[in-house]
Amino acid sequence: MMQILKDKVILVTGANRGIGKSLVKESLNKGAKKVYATCRDLSKMPEFEDNRVVTLKLDITNDHEIEQVVKQALDTEVLINNAGVLSAGSILNGKIADIEKDMNVNYYGTLKMMKSFASVLESNSPARIVNITSIVAYSPLPSIAGYSASKAALLSATYSVRIELAKKGVTVHTVNPGAIDTDMNKGSDWDMPSPNSVAKVILDKVENEELDIIPEDIGLEMFKSWKEDPKKLAEIFHNIYHAE
Ligand SMILES: NC(=O)c1ccc[n+]([C@@H]2O[C@H](COP(=O)([O-])OP(=O)(O)OC[C@H]3O[C@@H](n4cnc5c(N)ncnc54)[C@H](OP(=O)(O)O)[C@@H]3O)[C@@H](O)[C@H]2O)c1
């Protein structure tokens, strides 16, 4: 494995808990030069006890905060768009406000981050964008339909940006997990891996130059079905939906 992340300047969104917090710790383990750990409410930021960590306030839906962060993080070489929200609800029974919220954060928020950081990354190239989408970007789970649509939109936009930046020295990765043991899955009785273990796999795969990363077994199983035949993943989600 190449040490692609060693001595790099890495920015992580949603770094206060869940996968984001683990991605900060794992970036430090990988020998990052500096990690910008960003989150909405700095009073909730954990103590990383490492002087390579610089904490910055950032709500990815807030244009002004994004602008401020860009100015303070002009040396960013690896942008990890991890922040996300999940509202439960189907298309027909879910609230429009919830569907809009998932779209605003997961899709428009991440898009704004890519738009705002693209020129910074280009000027610091070789650089990377790592966008955390989800396995439901490939095929929707109707009980989280708005979330699924927001991640499908994000996957599409990420593929566009991959092509846009292909000749600019910026490599664009997608990460499409199935299920990880974080607050987002509170109450689930699935057997899920820890965010620490998943963050390590994600960054190992980035260092292996894998463009589309599935970091855990549930996601891998689902992705395998989808690759064989997209209808097979739709059937898995049909069964999950109708068993609930
Ligand atoms: N867990 C899974 O099984 C799973 C599977 C597939 C994909 N993912 C994706 O992985 C990413 C991380 O999820 P997680 O499981 O770690 O979830 P989590 O524990 O719920 O953490 C979500 C993080 O995103 C932050 N966030 C939410 N809205 C934000 C905003 N507007 N601006 C900035 N930060 C915001 C949260 O900050 P606050 O503390 O301020 O709310 C928190 O730090 C998400 O994109 C999620 O969709 C997760």
The ligand as a Tripos MOL2 file, in Angstrom:
@<TRIPOS>MOLECULE
LIG
   48    52     1     0     0
SMALL
NO_CHARGES

@<TRIPOS>ATOM
      1 N1        -23.9000    4.6370    9.6500 N.am      1 LIG1
      2 C1        -24.1680    4.0370    8.5130 C.2       1 LIG1
      3 O1        -24.5780    2.8680    8.5000 O.2       1 LIG1
      4 C2        -23.9620    4.7160    7.2100 C.ar      1 LIG1
      5 C3        -24.1770    3.9780    6.0250 C.ar      1 LIG1
      6 C4        -23.9850    4.5940    4.8030 C.ar      1 LIG1
      7 C5        -23.5710    5.9100    4.7600 C.ar      1 LIG1
      8 N2        -23.3760    6.6150    5.9190 N.ar      1 LIG1
      9 C6        -22.9730    8.0030    5.8040 C.3       1 LIG1
     10 O2        -21.7980    8.2230    6.5700 O.3       1 LIG1
     11 C7        -21.7380    9.5920    6.9740 C.3       1 LIG1
     12 C8        -21.5120    9.6680    8.4720 C.3       1 LIG1
     13 O3        -22.5910    9.0380    9.1200 O.3       1 LIG1
     14 P1        -22.5520    8.4810   10.6120 P.3       1 LIG1
     15 O4        -23.0580    7.1090   10.5650 O.co2     1 LIG1
     16 O5        -21.2440    8.7860   11.2290 O.co2     1 LIG1
     17 O6        -23.7240    9.3860   11.2200 O.3       1 LIG1
     18 P2        -23.8500   10.1880   12.5900 P.3       1 LIG1
     19 O7        -23.1790    9.4390   13.6910 O.co2     1 LIG1
     20 O8        -25.2910   10.5070   12.6760 O.co2     1 LIG1
     21 O9        -22.9960   11.5150   12.3160 O.3       1 LIG1
     22 C9        -23.3950   12.4450   11.3590 C.3       1 LIG1
     23 C10       -22.4230   13.5810   11.3750 C.3       1 LIG1
     24 O10       -22.7990   14.5300   10.3700 O.3       1 LIG1
     25 C11       -22.8930   15.7980   10.9810 C.3       1 LIG1
     26 N3        -23.8140   16.7080   10.3100 N.ar      1 LIG1
     27 C12       -25.1520   16.5850   10.1200 C.ar      1 LIG1
     28 N4        -25.6380   17.6570    9.4710 N.ar      1 LIG1
     29 C13       -24.5820   18.4870    9.2400 C.ar      1 LIG1
     30 C14       -24.4270   19.7450    8.6240 C.ar      1 LIG1
     31 N5        -25.4710   20.4090    8.0910 N.pl3     1 LIG1
     32 N6        -23.1870   20.2930    8.5690 N.ar      1 LIG1
     33 C15       -22.1310   19.6570    9.0900 C.ar      1 LIG1
     34 N7        -22.2100   18.4770    9.7160 N.ar      1 LIG1
     35 C16       -23.4270   17.8930    9.7820 C.ar      1 LIG1
     36 C17       -23.3310   15.5130   12.4010 C.3       1 LIG1
     37 O11       -23.1110   16.6370   13.2350 O.3       1 LIG1
     38 P3        -24.0420   16.9320   14.5630 P.3       1 LIG1
     39 O12       -23.4540   16.1250   15.6750 O.co2     1 LIG1
     40 O13       -23.9030   18.4000   14.7150 O.co2     1 LIG1
     41 O14       -25.4260   16.4900   14.2160 O.co2     1 LIG1
     42 C18       -22.4070   14.3340   12.6980 C.3       1 LIG1
     43 O15       -21.1270   14.7690   12.9840 O.3       1 LIG1
     44 C19       -23.0650   10.2110    6.5350 C.3       1 LIG1
     45 O16       -22.8880   10.8820    5.3080 O.3       1 LIG1
     46 C20       -23.9580    9.0030    6.3540 C.3       1 LIG1
     47 O17       -25.0210    9.2550    5.4740 O.3       1 LIG1
     48 C21       -23.5660    6.0430    7.1360 C.ar      1 LIG1
@<TRIPOS>BOND
     1     1     2 1
     2     2     3 2
     3     2     4 1
     4     4     5 ar
     5     4    48 ar
     6     5     6 ar
     7     6     7 ar
     8     7     8 ar
     9     8     9 1
    10     8    48 ar
    11     9    10 1
    12     9    46 1
    13    10    11 1
    14    11    12 1
    15    11    44 1
    16    12    13 1
    17    13    14 1
    18    14    15 2
    19    14    16 1
    20    14    17 1
    21    17    18 1
    22    18    19 2
    23    18    20 1
    24    18    21 1
    25    21    22 1
    26    22    23 1
    27    23    24 1
    28    23    42 1
    29    24    25 1
    30    25    26 1
    31    25    36 1
    32    26    27 ar
    33    26    35 ar
    34    27    28 ar
    35    28    29 ar
    36    29    30 ar
    37    29    35 ar
    38    30    31 1
    39    30    32 ar
    40    32    33 ar
    41    33    34 ar
    42    34    35 ar
    43    36    37 1
    44    36    42 1
    45    37    38 1
    46    38    39 2
    47    38    40 1
    48    38    41 1
    49    42    43 1
    50    44    45 1
    51    44    46 1
    52    46    47 1
@<TRIPOS>SUBSTRUCTURE
     1 LIG1         1 GROUP 0 **** ****
